[in-house]
Amino acid sequence: MNQIKKIFHKLLFIYVLIPWILFSVYQLFISAPRYESQSAIIVKQPDGLSTMDPSMALLSGIGANNNNSDVQLVKLFIESVDMVEHLEKAIKLSEHFDSEELSYLSKLYSIDNKDDLYNVYSQLVDVEIEELSGAVIIKAQSYDAEYSRKLNAEIVKHSEEFINSIGHQLAKSQLKFINKEHELTESKLRKAKSNLLRFQHKYNLLDPEAEGMAIQGITYSLESNLTQVAVELKALQSVMSDNSPMVRAKKTEIKALNEQLNVERKRLSQGPKDEGEKLSTILSEYSDLKTGLEMSLKAYISSEISMEKSRIEAYRQLKHLVIVQTPTNPINNQYPEAGYNMLLAFIILLMIFTIVRIITSTIKELS
């Protein structure tokens, strides 16, 4: 029995205590300390509802909640290869994590290529999203407290540049398209105005419709006067001779009215400046030009409204990062957690040793 106990204690010492002691020595004296810097950011966008007419807010779609997709986008960008490449250029990521000042055993990772660098980054930079607040929590570890803060700050800075660039690109492309359409509409309006001015200058008419109405009014007035004078002439002829001064005067007045009536009818049928065009043709051309100008003006006003809506939409898309917590500058190293790791290692080794002992004992009894 004593012999069995001695063997058991010997095996326990060899397979549990010695590995645990070596692991503890590594954790306490060899493993390089790692410092963790934390920061918290949220993605915000302009509150267009407070500065805008409610109908315009509904028209532009402001109020839709896209915050969740925004923070997910930020998280993916922080964890991307592009972020690693930027950090390599900005703060020499590989030089720090593969520093010659650290012994080979003290470093958890070796960096030989870009894939190794990305793997190191993925292990030492953790990004979490708080569901309730929508905040992005960034935790960055390194072998130096100041470098951890610097690493975290550079991640936040580049993430902000990324969010801003997305908003500006979307707004720029949208405004570029709407500006092109507006310029085309404005060009059509200028052309319609020019055509109408050229027409007015050609016929020396400000408004042919008003001119036609005026000529018609004069014609109707002359016809009315002519009828009245003719009635007066008949009345005079019934009591006077044709050679009387009053009868002769009425005949002269009727002749003058007829001549003037013919002139006005000619103007009405031939148009202004006696160019051989009927006033009805001129009025038809003027109506077409006027209708074209009105349609161009309506299209221009509609284009102005579209531009205003696009500016509002562009403003809505200009999201930005708000730093809730600036990157911390850690004083003490958080990693490795020697006590926790040593306890966990001892439990695991003891469990493995116990399981192996049970299996070997069972095999011996069965054999």
BALOBA-1460 file (C-alpha; in Angstrom, 3 decimals):
// residues 367
<rec num="1" residu="m" x="0.000" y="0.000" z="0.000"/>
<rec num="2" residu="n" x="2.815" y="2.352" z="0.904"/>
<rec num="3" residu="q" x="4.494" y="1.445" z="-2.330"/>
<rec num="4" residu="i" x="1.365" y="2.396" z="-4.284"/>
<rec num="5" residu="k" x="1.130" y="5.718" z="-2.439"/>
<rec num="6" residu="k" x="4.768" y="6.461" z="-3.215"/>
<rec num="7" residu="i" x="4.205" y="5.716" z="-6.890"/>
<rec num="8" residu="f" x="1.053" y="7.867" z="-6.890"/>
<rec num="9" residu="h" x="2.851" y="10.803" z="-5.231"/>
<rec num="10" residu="k" x="5.750" y="10.426" z="-7.629"/>
<rec num="11" residu="l" x="3.478" y="10.460" z="-10.650"/>
<rec num="12" residu="l" x="1.532" y="13.392" z="-9.210"/>
<rec num="13" residu="f" x="4.761" y="15.290" z="-8.713"/>
<rec num="14" residu="i" x="6.069" y="14.495" z="-12.222"/>
<rec num="15" residu="y" x="2.887" y="15.031" z="-14.244"/>
<rec num="16" residu="v" x="1.130" y="17.737" z="-12.222"/>
<rec num="17" residu="l" x="3.407" y="19.650" z="-9.900"/>
<rec num="18" residu="i" x="6.472" y="19.971" z="-12.154"/>
<rec num="19" residu="p" x="4.450" y="21.242" z="-15.223"/>
<rec num="20" residu="w" x="2.500" y="23.553" z="-12.919"/>
<rec num="21" residu="i" x="5.691" y="24.927" z="-11.348"/>
<rec num="22" residu="l" x="7.222" y="25.515" z="-14.794"/>
<rec num="23" residu="f" x="4.040" y="27.213" z="-15.989"/>
<rec num="24" residu="s" x="3.944" y="29.363" z="-12.847"/>
<rec num="25" residu="v" x="7.571" y="30.417" z="-13.305"/>
<rec num="26" residu="y" x="6.774" y="31.393" z="-16.874"/>
<rec num="27" residu="q" x="3.713" y="33.372" z="-15.813"/>
<rec num="28" residu="l" x="5.453" y="35.148" z="-12.942"/>
<rec num="29" residu="f" x="8.948" y="35.800" z="-14.255"/>
<rec num="30" residu="i" x="9.229" y="35.175" z="-18.024"/>
<rec num="31" residu="s" x="5.997" y="36.181" z="-19.740"/>
<rec num="32" residu="a" x="6.071" y="39.843" z="-20.831"/>
<rec num="33" residu="p" x="3.460" y="42.004" z="-19.046"/>
<rec num="34" residu="r" x="0.685" y="43.370" z="-21.274"/>
<rec num="35" residu="y" x="-1.149" y="46.625" z="-20.645"/>
<rec num="36" residu="e" x="-4.707" y="47.214" z="-21.814"/>
<rec num="37" residu="s" x="-6.134" y="50.577" z="-22.873"/>
<rec num="38" residu="q" x="-9.907" y="50.970" z="-23.200"/>
<rec num="39" residu="s" x="-12.049" y="53.493" z="-25.048"/>
<rec num="40" residu="a" x="-15.731" y="53.845" z="-25.914"/>
<rec num="41" residu="i" x="-17.228" y="55.527" z="-28.977"/>
<rec num="42" residu="i" x="-20.688" y="55.924" z="-30.480"/>
<rec num="43" residu="v" x="-21.796" y="56.837" z="-34.003"/>
<rec num="44" residu="k" x="-23.967" y="59.950" z="-34.177"/>
<rec num="45" residu="q" x="-25.675" y="61.791" z="-36.995"/>
<rec num="46" residu="p" x="-27.145" y="65.308" z="-37.192"/>
<rec num="47" residu="d" x="-30.546" y="65.730" z="-35.594"/>
<rec num="48" residu="g" x="-32.312" y="67.022" z="-38.678"/>
<rec num="49" residu="l" x="-35.750" y="66.793" z="-37.087"/>
<rec num="50" residu="s" x="-35.063" y="69.673" z="-34.733"/>
<rec num="51" residu="t" x="-34.013" y="72.112" z="-37.452"/>
<rec num="52" residu="m" x="-36.381" y="71.154" z="-40.242"/>
<rec num="53" residu="d" x="-39.982" y="71.500" z="-41.236"/>
<rec num="54" residu="p" x="-41.821" y="68.263" z="-40.285"/>
<rec num="55" residu="s" x="-43.060" y="67.685" z="-43.834"/>
<rec num="56" residu="m" x="-39.528" y="68.041" z="-45.201"/>
<rec num="57" residu="a" x="-38.248" y="65.677" z="-42.505"/>
<rec num="58" residu="l" x="-40.736" y="63.020" z="-43.591"/>
<rec num="59" residu="l" x="-39.872" y="63.663" z="-47.236"/>
<rec num="60" residu="s" x="-36.162" y="63.151" z="-46.646"/>
<rec num="61" residu="g" x="-36.613" y="60.075" z="-44.454"/>
<rec num="62" residu="i" x="-34.896" y="61.487" z="-41.397"/>
<rec num="63" residu="g" x="-35.712" y="59.593" z="-38.257"/>
<rec num="64" residu="a" x="-34.934" y="56.099" z="-39.503"/>
<rec num="65" residu="n" x="-32.748" y="54.213" z="-37.035"/>
<rec num="66" residu="n" x="-29.572" y="53.026" z="-38.727"/>
<rec num="67" residu="n" x="-27.389" y="53.214" z="-35.627"/>
<rec num="68" residu="n" x="-27.043" y="49.447" z="-35.273"/>
<rec num="69" residu="s" x="-25.730" y="49.016" z="-38.817"/>
<rec num="70" residu="d" x="-23.353" y="51.946" z="-38.270"/>
<rec num="71" residu="v" x="-21.728" y="50.472" z="-35.163"/>
<rec num="72" residu="q" x="-21.481" y="47.077" z="-36.848"/>
<rec num="73" residu="l" x="-19.705" y="48.780" z="-39.731"/>
<rec num="74" residu="v" x="-17.274" y="50.458" z="-37.330"/>
<rec num="75" residu="k" x="-16.592" y="47.127" z="-35.613"/>
<rec num="76" residu="l" x="-15.867" y="45.392" z="-38.930"/>
<rec num="77" residu="f" x="-13.555" y="48.201" z="-39.996"/>
<rec num="78" residu="i" x="-11.572" y="48.101" z="-36.738"/>
<rec num="79" residu="e" x="-11.131" y="44.347" z="-37.173"/>
<rec num="80" residu="s" x="-10.192" y="44.644" z="-40.858"/>
<rec num="81" residu="v" x="-6.850" y="44.178" z="-42.606"/>
<rec num="82" residu="d" x="-7.035" y="47.814" z="-43.749"/>
<rec num="83" residu="m" x="-6.890" y="48.951" z="-40.130"/>
<rec num="84" residu="v" x="-3.871" y="46.742" z="-39.478"/>
<rec num="85" residu="e" x="-2.061" y="48.126" z="-42.531"/>
<rec num="86" residu="h" x="-2.810" y="51.683" z="-41.425"/>
<rec num="87" residu="l" x="-1.535" y="51.014" z="-37.894"/>
<rec num="88" residu="e" x="1.610" y="49.429" z="-39.337"/>
<rec num="89" residu="k" x="2.311" y="52.621" z="-41.286"/>
<rec num="90" residu="a" x="1.271" y="55.012" z="-38.527"/>
<rec num="91" residu="i" x="2.735" y="53.498" z="-35.331"/>
<rec num="92" residu="k" x="4.917" y="50.556" z="-36.514"/>
<rec num="93" residu="l" x="2.775" y="47.765" z="-35.102"/>
<rec num="94" residu="s" x="5.117" y="44.898" z="-35.990"/>
<rec num="95" residu="e" x="8.168" y="46.608" z="-34.483"/>
<rec num="96" residu="h" x="6.474" y="46.812" z="-31.109"/>
<rec num="97" residu="f" x="5.040" y="43.296" z="-30.948"/>
<rec num="98" residu="d" x="8.190" y="41.696" z="-32.366"/>
<rec num="99" residu="s" x="10.668" y="43.902" z="-30.519"/>
<rec num="100" residu="e" x="14.213" y="42.600" z="-30.083"/>
<rec num="101" residu="e" x="14.158" y="43.902" z="-26.494"/>
<rec num="102" residu="l" x="11.769" y="41.074" z="-25.594"/>
<rec num="103" residu="s" x="13.118" y="37.559" z="-25.229"/>
<rec num="104" residu="y" x="11.749" y="34.869" z="-27.513"/>
<rec num="105" residu="l" x="10.085" y="33.048" z="-24.599"/>
<rec num="106" residu="s" x="8.461" y="36.170" z="-23.188"/>
<rec num="107" residu="k" x="6.548" y="36.932" z="-26.421"/>
<rec num="108" residu="l" x="3.346" y="35.093" z="-27.077"/>
<rec num="109" residu="y" x="3.633" y="35.514" z="-30.831"/>
<rec num="110" residu="s" x="6.272" y="35.757" z="-33.543"/>
<rec num="111" residu="i" x="5.690" y="37.917" z="-36.618"/>
<rec num="112" residu="d" x="7.131" y="36.748" z="-39.919"/>
<rec num="113" residu="n" x="4.591" y="38.118" z="-42.414"/>
<rec num="114" residu="k" x="1.388" y="40.153" z="-42.753"/>
<rec num="115" residu="d" x="-0.795" y="37.205" z="-41.778"/>
<rec num="116" residu="d" x="1.105" y="36.809" z="-38.513"/>
<rec num="117" residu="l" x="0.722" y="40.519" z="-37.827"/>
<rec num="118" residu="y" x="-3.031" y="40.353" z="-38.422"/>
<rec num="119" residu="n" x="-3.321" y="37.308" z="-36.138"/>
<rec num="120" residu="v" x="-1.437" y="39.150" z="-33.375"/>
<rec num="121" residu="y" x="-3.691" y="42.178" z="-33.846"/>
<rec num="122" residu="s" x="-6.831" y="40.008" z="-33.716"/>
<rec num="123" residu="q" x="-5.650" y="38.428" z="-30.454"/>
<rec num="124" residu="l" x="-4.673" y="41.654" z="-28.705"/>
<rec num="125" residu="v" x="-7.395" y="44.066" z="-29.920"/>
<rec num="126" residu="d" x="-10.940" y="43.292" z="-28.872"/>
<rec num="127" residu="v" x="-14.043" y="45.171" z="-30.064"/>
<rec num="128" residu="e" x="-17.391" y="44.821" z="-28.323"/>
<rec num="129" residu="i" x="-20.794" y="46.455" z="-28.873"/>
<rec num="130" residu="e" x="-23.082" y="47.333" z="-25.995"/>
<rec num="131" residu="e" x="-26.610" y="46.464" z="-27.085"/>
<rec num="132" residu="l" x="-28.438" y="49.008" z="-24.915"/>
<rec num="133" residu="s" x="-26.324" y="52.110" z="-25.576"/>
<rec num="134" residu="g" x="-24.969" y="51.145" z="-29.002"/>
<rec num="135" residu="a" x="-21.454" y="52.082" z="-27.850"/>
<rec num="136" residu="v" x="-18.390" y="50.436" z="-29.364"/>
<rec num="137" residu="i" x="-15.913" y="49.349" z="-26.671"/>
<rec num="138" residu="i" x="-12.307" y="49.055" z="-27.888"/>
<rec num="139" residu="k" x="-9.720" y="47.185" z="-25.811"/>
<rec num="140" residu="a" x="-6.122" y="47.266" z="-27.043"/>
<rec num="141" residu="q" x="-3.222" y="45.389" z="-25.428"/>
<rec num="142" residu="s" x="0.505" y="45.892" z="-25.868"/>
<rec num="143" residu="y" x="3.778" y="45.434" z="-23.986"/>
<rec num="144" residu="d" x="3.942" y="49.130" z="-23.020"/>
<rec num="145" residu="a" x="1.320" y="51.261" z="-21.234"/>
<rec num="146" residu="e" x="1.873" y="54.366" z="-23.361"/>
<rec num="147" residu="y" x="1.902" y="52.352" z="-26.574"/>
<rec num="148" residu="s" x="-1.430" y="50.746" z="-25.601"/>
<rec num="149" residu="r" x="-2.983" y="54.201" z="-25.242"/>
<rec num="150" residu="k" x="-1.373" y="55.318" z="-28.514"/>
<rec num="151" residu="l" x="-2.646" y="52.198" z="-30.315"/>
<rec num="152" residu="n" x="-6.180" y="52.695" z="-29.024"/>
<rec num="153" residu="a" x="-6.152" y="56.411" z="-29.890"/>
<rec num="154" residu="e" x="-4.981" y="55.691" z="-33.459"/>
<rec num="155" residu="i" x="-7.756" y="53.114" z="-33.901"/>
<rec num="156" residu="v" x="-10.352" y="55.676" z="-32.787"/>
<rec num="157" residu="k" x="-8.867" y="58.376" z="-35.014"/>
<rec num="158" residu="h" x="-8.786" y="56.220" z="-38.143"/>
<rec num="159" residu="s" x="-12.311" y="54.918" z="-37.464"/>
<rec num="160" residu="e" x="-13.541" y="58.511" z="-37.334"/>
<rec num="161" residu="e" x="-11.835" y="59.266" z="-40.657"/>
<rec num="162" residu="f" x="-13.463" y="56.174" z="-42.148"/>
<rec num="163" residu="i" x="-16.992" y="57.150" z="-41.023"/>
<rec num="164" residu="n" x="-16.505" y="60.709" z="-42.271"/>
<rec num="165" residu="s" x="-15.187" y="59.544" z="-45.649"/>
<rec num="166" residu="i" x="-18.204" y="57.291" z="-46.197"/>
<rec num="167" residu="g" x="-20.626" y="60.130" z="-45.464"/>
<rec num="168" residu="h" x="-18.746" y="62.580" z="-47.676"/>
<rec num="169" residu="q" x="-18.502" y="60.152" z="-50.587"/>
<rec num="170" residu="l" x="-22.228" y="59.404" z="-50.522"/>
<rec num="171" residu="a" x="-23.128" y="63.070" z="-50.196"/>
<rec num="172" residu="k" x="-20.703" y="64.114" z="-52.925"/>
<rec num="173" residu="s" x="-21.958" y="61.579" z="-55.465"/>
<rec num="174" residu="q" x="-25.587" y="62.381" z="-54.707"/>
<rec num="175" residu="l" x="-25.086" y="66.152" z="-54.978"/>
<rec num="176" residu="k" x="-23.027" y="65.777" z="-58.147"/>
<rec num="177" residu="f" x="-25.861" y="63.937" z="-59.891"/>
<rec num="178" residu="i" x="-28.597" y="66.322" z="-58.736"/>
<rec num="179" residu="n" x="-26.462" y="69.344" z="-59.690"/>
<rec num="180" residu="k" x="-26.072" y="67.977" z="-63.217"/>
<rec num="181" residu="e" x="-29.819" y="67.543" z="-63.528"/>
<rec num="182" residu="h" x="-30.393" y="71.036" z="-62.148"/>
<rec num="183" residu="e" x="-27.940" y="72.568" z="-64.615"/>
<rec num="184" residu="l" x="-29.777" y="70.832" z="-67.472"/>
<rec num="185" residu="t" x="-33.132" y="72.158" z="-66.226"/>
<rec num="186" residu="e" x="-31.680" y="75.641" z="-65.811"/>
<rec num="187" residu="s" x="-30.300" y="75.518" z="-69.357"/>
<rec num="188" residu="k" x="-33.749" y="74.610" z="-70.716"/>
<rec num="189" residu="l" x="-35.296" y="77.518" z="-68.804"/>
<rec num="190" residu="r" x="-32.737" y="79.972" z="-70.200"/>
<rec num="191" residu="k" x="-33.383" y="78.685" z="-73.713"/>
<rec num="192" residu="a" x="-37.166" y="79.059" z="-73.292"/>
<rec num="193" residu="k" x="-36.705" y="82.638" z="-72.061"/>
<rec num="194" residu="s" x="-34.379" y="83.434" z="-74.938"/>
<rec num="195" residu="n" x="-36.849" y="82.072" z="-77.507"/>
<rec num="196" residu="l" x="-39.674" y="84.160" z="-76.054"/>
<rec num="197" residu="l" x="-37.553" y="87.338" z="-75.989"/>
<rec num="198" residu="r" x="-36.457" y="86.737" z="-79.588"/>
<rec num="199" residu="f" x="-40.097" y="86.341" z="-80.611"/>
<rec num="200" residu="q" x="-41.120" y="89.555" z="-78.837"/>
<rec num="201" residu="h" x="-38.252" y="91.440" z="-80.440"/>
<rec num="202" residu="k" x="-39.096" y="90.101" z="-83.918"/>
<rec num="203" residu="y" x="-42.720" y="91.283" z="-83.826"/>
<rec num="204" residu="n" x="-42.142" y="94.175" z="-81.446"/>
<rec num="205" residu="l" x="-44.845" y="92.794" z="-79.187"/>
<rec num="206" residu="l" x="-44.679" y="92.419" z="-75.453"/>
<rec num="207" residu="d" x="-47.834" y="90.302" z="-75.301"/>
<rec num="208" residu="p" x="-49.504" y="89.315" z="-78.618"/>
<rec num="209" residu="e" x="-52.549" y="88.059" z="-76.759"/>
<rec num="210" residu="a" x="-53.118" y="91.461" z="-75.167"/>
<rec num="211" residu="e" x="-52.370" y="93.130" z="-78.517"/>
<rec num="212" residu="g" x="-54.983" y="90.957" z="-80.283"/>
<rec num="213" residu="m" x="-57.540" y="91.694" z="-77.575"/>
<rec num="214" residu="a" x="-56.866" y="95.415" z="-77.947"/>
<rec num="215" residu="i" x="-57.289" y="95.308" z="-81.752"/>
<rec num="216" residu="q" x="-60.498" y="93.307" z="-81.400"/>
<rec num="217" residu="g" x="-61.773" y="95.836" z="-78.888"/>
<rec num="218" residu="i" x="-60.994" y="98.713" z="-81.253"/>
<rec num="219" residu="t" x="-62.725" y="96.866" z="-84.119"/>
<rec num="220" residu="y" x="-65.839" y="96.214" z="-82.075"/>
<rec num="221" residu="s" x="-65.897" y="99.858" z="-80.964"/>
<rec num="222" residu="l" x="-65.577" y="101.126" z="-84.550"/>
<rec num="223" residu="e" x="-68.360" y="98.810" z="-85.728"/>
<rec num="224" residu="s" x="-70.587" y="100.045" z="-82.915"/>
<rec num="225" residu="n" x="-69.846" y="103.689" z="-83.751"/>
<rec num="226" residu="l" x="-70.394" y="103.023" z="-87.462"/>
<rec num="227" residu="t" x="-73.812" y="101.497" z="-86.786"/>
<rec num="228" residu="q" x="-74.808" y="104.431" z="-84.604"/>
<rec num="229" residu="v" x="-73.701" y="107.036" z="-87.174"/>
<rec num="230" residu="a" x="-75.523" y="105.133" z="-89.956"/>
<rec num="231" residu="v" x="-78.731" y="105.250" z="-87.932"/>
<rec num="232" residu="e" x="-78.236" y="108.983" z="-87.346"/>
<rec num="233" residu="l" x="-77.645" y="109.491" z="-91.089"/>
<rec num="234" residu="k" x="-80.928" y="107.784" z="-91.993"/>
<rec num="235" residu="a" x="-82.736" y="109.907" z="-89.477"/>
<rec num="236" residu="l" x="-81.294" y="113.116" z="-90.975"/>
<rec num="237" residu="q" x="-82.019" y="112.015" z="-94.553"/>
<rec num="238" residu="s" x="-85.669" y="111.568" z="-93.639"/>
<rec num="239" residu="v" x="-85.980" y="115.270" z="-92.843"/>
<rec num="240" residu="m" x="-83.132" y="116.855" z="-94.840"/>
<rec num="241" residu="s" x="-81.750" y="116.764" z="-98.333"/>
<rec num="242" residu="d" x="-78.529" y="114.975" z="-99.202"/>
<rec num="243" residu="n" x="-76.760" y="118.269" z="-99.824"/>
<rec num="244" residu="s" x="-77.397" y="119.605" z="-96.370"/>
<rec num="245" residu="p" x="-74.253" y="120.197" z="-94.292"/>
<rec num="246" residu="m" x="-75.287" y="117.807" z="-91.500"/>
<rec num="247" residu="v" x="-76.031" y="114.935" z="-93.910"/>
<rec num="248" residu="r" x="-72.751" y="115.504" z="-95.728"/>
<rec num="249" residu="a" x="-70.928" y="115.579" z="-92.375"/>
<rec num="250" residu="k" x="-72.439" y="112.248" z="-91.328"/>
<rec num="251" residu="k" x="-71.474" y="110.678" z="-94.655"/>
<rec num="252" residu="t" x="-67.904" y="111.910" z="-94.188"/>
<rec num="253" residu="e" x="-67.847" y="110.431" z="-90.651"/>
<rec num="254" residu="i" x="-69.169" y="107.079" z="-91.936"/>
<rec num="255" residu="k" x="-66.470" y="107.036" z="-94.629"/>
<rec num="256" residu="a" x="-63.750" y="107.721" z="-92.061"/>
<rec num="257" residu="l" x="-65.075" y="105.031" z="-89.746"/>
<rec num="258" residu="n" x="-65.151" y="102.492" z="-92.618"/>
<rec num="259" residu="e" x="-61.580" y="103.323" z="-93.578"/>
<rec num="260" residu="q" x="-60.370" y="102.967" z="-90.004"/>
<rec num="261" residu="l" x="-62.348" y="99.745" z="-89.588"/>
<rec num="262" residu="n" x="-60.674" y="98.283" z="-92.662"/>
<rec num="263" residu="v" x="-57.271" y="99.240" z="-91.244"/>
<rec num="264" residu="e" x="-57.990" y="97.518" z="-87.935"/>
<rec num="265" residu="r" x="-59.394" y="94.413" z="-89.674"/>
<rec num="266" residu="k" x="-56.259" y="94.280" z="-91.792"/>
<rec num="267" residu="r" x="-54.132" y="94.474" z="-88.670"/>
<rec num="268" residu="l" x="-56.177" y="91.705" z="-87.110"/>
<rec num="269" residu="s" x="-55.815" y="89.434" z="-90.145"/>
<rec num="270" residu="q" x="-52.226" y="90.184" z="-91.171"/>
<rec num="271" residu="g" x="-50.550" y="90.849" z="-87.865"/>
<rec num="272" residu="p" x="-48.084" y="93.591" z="-86.891"/>
<rec num="273" residu="k" x="-45.536" y="95.227" z="-89.190"/>
<rec num="274" residu="d" x="-47.482" y="93.907" z="-92.209"/>
<rec num="275" residu="e" x="-45.192" y="90.895" z="-92.571"/>
<rec num="276" residu="g" x="-47.849" y="88.733" z="-94.186"/>
<rec num="277" residu="e" x="-48.422" y="86.556" z="-91.114"/>
<rec num="278" residu="k" x="-51.876" y="86.264" z="-89.638"/>
<rec num="279" residu="l" x="-52.281" y="87.333" z="-86.062"/>
<rec num="280" residu="s" x="-53.794" y="83.922" z="-85.306"/>
<rec num="281" residu="t" x="-50.529" y="82.262" z="-86.436"/>
<rec num="282" residu="i" x="-48.491" y="84.659" z="-84.312"/>
<rec num="283" residu="l" x="-50.737" y="84.016" z="-81.326"/>
<rec num="284" residu="s" x="-50.344" y="80.238" z="-81.796"/>
<rec num="285" residu="e" x="-46.555" y="80.505" z="-81.888"/>
<rec num="286" residu="y" x="-46.573" y="82.800" z="-78.868"/>
<rec num="287" residu="s" x="-48.818" y="80.356" z="-76.976"/>
<rec num="288" residu="d" x="-46.392" y="77.498" z="-77.677"/>
<rec num="289" residu="l" x="-43.421" y="79.554" z="-76.490"/>
<rec num="290" residu="k" x="-45.273" y="80.710" z="-73.388"/>
<rec num="291" residu="t" x="-46.345" y="77.151" z="-72.534"/>
<rec num="292" residu="g" x="-42.757" y="75.945" z="-73.024"/>
<rec num="293" residu="l" x="-41.498" y="78.680" z="-70.676"/>
<rec num="294" residu="e" x="-44.082" y="77.807" z="-68.017"/>
<rec num="295" residu="m" x="-43.176" y="74.103" z="-68.185"/>
<rec num="296" residu="s" x="-39.464" y="74.908" z="-67.977"/>
<rec num="297" residu="l" x="-40.137" y="77.168" z="-64.989"/>
<rec num="298" residu="k" x="-42.097" y="74.420" z="-63.195"/>
<rec num="299" residu="a" x="-39.308" y="71.924" z="-63.915"/>
<rec num="300" residu="y" x="-36.769" y="74.418" z="-62.560"/>
<rec num="301" residu="i" x="-38.763" y="74.928" z="-59.344"/>
<rec num="302" residu="s" x="-39.100" y="71.145" z="-58.950"/>
<rec num="303" residu="s" x="-35.359" y="70.811" z="-59.477"/>
<rec num="304" residu="e" x="-34.709" y="73.429" z="-56.779"/>
<rec num="305" residu="i" x="-36.850" y="71.423" z="-54.338"/>
<rec num="306" residu="s" x="-34.945" y="68.247" z="-55.275"/>
<rec num="307" residu="m" x="-31.645" y="70.017" z="-54.668"/>
<rec num="308" residu="e" x="-32.798" y="71.167" z="-51.252"/>
<rec num="309" residu="k" x="-33.924" y="67.652" z="-50.401"/>
<rec num="310" residu="s" x="-30.570" y="66.280" z="-51.576"/>
<rec num="311" residu="r" x="-28.689" y="68.765" z="-49.395"/>
<rec num="312" residu="i" x="-30.770" y="67.658" z="-46.407"/>
<rec num="313" residu="e" x="-30.108" y="64.013" z="-47.248"/>
<rec num="314" residu="a" x="-26.392" y="64.716" z="-47.645"/>
<rec num="315" residu="y" x="-26.366" y="66.497" z="-44.278"/>
<rec num="316" residu="r" x="-28.137" y="63.507" z="-42.713"/>
<rec num="317" residu="q" x="-25.483" y="61.135" z="-44.048"/>
<rec num="318" residu="l" x="-22.586" y="63.072" z="-42.509"/>
<rec num="319" residu="k" x="-22.247" y="60.868" z="-39.447"/>
<rec num="320" residu="h" x="-19.467" y="61.294" z="-36.933"/>
<rec num="321" residu="l" x="-17.940" y="59.488" z="-33.995"/>
<rec num="322" residu="v" x="-18.432" y="60.746" z="-30.463"/>
<rec num="323" residu="i" x="-15.781" y="59.637" z="-27.975"/>
<rec num="324" residu="v" x="-17.597" y="58.601" z="-24.818"/>
<rec num="325" residu="q" x="-14.394" y="57.482" z="-23.116"/>
<rec num="326" residu="t" x="-10.967" y="58.586" z="-24.287"/>
<rec num="327" residu="p" x="-8.314" y="55.848" z="-24.503"/>
<rec num="328" residu="t" x="-7.096" y="55.121" z="-20.990"/>
<rec num="329" residu="n" x="-3.433" y="55.138" z="-20.013"/>
<rec num="330" residu="p" x="-3.049" y="51.955" z="-17.896"/>
<rec num="331" residu="i" x="-0.817" y="52.077" z="-14.842"/>
<rec num="332" residu="n" x="-0.598" y="48.372" z="-14.018"/>
<rec num="333" residu="n" x="-0.451" y="45.458" z="-16.400"/>
<rec num="334" residu="q" x="-3.691" y="43.483" z="-16.642"/>
<rec num="335" residu="y" x="-2.121" y="40.533" z="-18.424"/>
<rec num="336" residu="p" x="-1.029" y="37.859" z="-17.926"/>
<rec num="337" residu="e" x="-3.442" y="37.153" z="-15.062"/>
<rec num="338" residu="a" x="-0.893" y="34.997" z="-13.278"/>
<rec num="339" residu="g" x="-3.018" y="33.959" z="-10.278"/>
<rec num="340" residu="y" x="-6.033" y="33.006" z="-12.376"/>
<rec num="341" residu="n" x="-3.910" y="31.240" z="-15.001"/>
<rec num="342" residu="m" x="-1.942" y="29.300" z="-12.365"/>
<rec num="343" residu="l" x="-5.097" y="28.159" z="-10.585"/>
<rec num="344" residu="l" x="-6.743" y="27.172" z="-13.859"/>
<rec num="345" residu="a" x="-3.616" y="25.333" z="-15.004"/>
<rec num="346" residu="f" x="-3.409" y="23.400" z="-11.730"/>
<rec num="347" residu="i" x="-7.078" y="22.368" z="-11.954"/>
<rec num="348" residu="i" x="-6.711" y="21.260" z="-15.573"/>
<rec num="349" residu="l" x="-3.497" y="19.288" z="-14.898"/>
<rec num="350" residu="l" x="-5.062" y="17.636" z="-11.870"/>
<rec num="351" residu="m" x="-8.187" y="16.725" z="-13.859"/>
<rec num="352" residu="i" x="-6.119" y="15.246" z="-16.686"/>
<rec num="353" residu="f" x="-3.964" y="13.287" z="-14.219"/>
<rec num="354" residu="t" x="-7.071" y="11.952" z="-12.437"/>
<rec num="355" residu="i" x="-8.775" y="10.904" z="-15.674"/>
<rec num="356" residu="v" x="-5.615" y="9.168" z="-16.917"/>
<rec num="357" residu="r" x="-5.207" y="7.371" z="-13.561"/>
<rec num="358" residu="i" x="-8.840" y="6.178" z="-13.681"/>
<rec num="359" residu="i" x="-8.434" y="4.930" z="-17.247"/>
<rec num="360" residu="t" x="-5.141" y="3.105" z="-16.537"/>
<rec num="361" residu="s" x="-6.525" y="1.563" z="-13.335"/>
<rec num="362" residu="t" x="-9.627" y="0.339" z="-15.207"/>
<rec num="363" residu="i" x="-7.477" y="-1.196" z="-17.936"/>
<rec num="364" residu="k" x="-5.321" y="-2.998" z="-15.376"/>
<rec num="365" residu="e" x="-8.327" y="-4.413" z="-13.550"/>
<rec num="366" residu="l" x="-9.918" y="-5.596" z="-16.775"/>
<rec num="367" residu="s" x="-6.690" y="-7.210" z="-17.941"/>
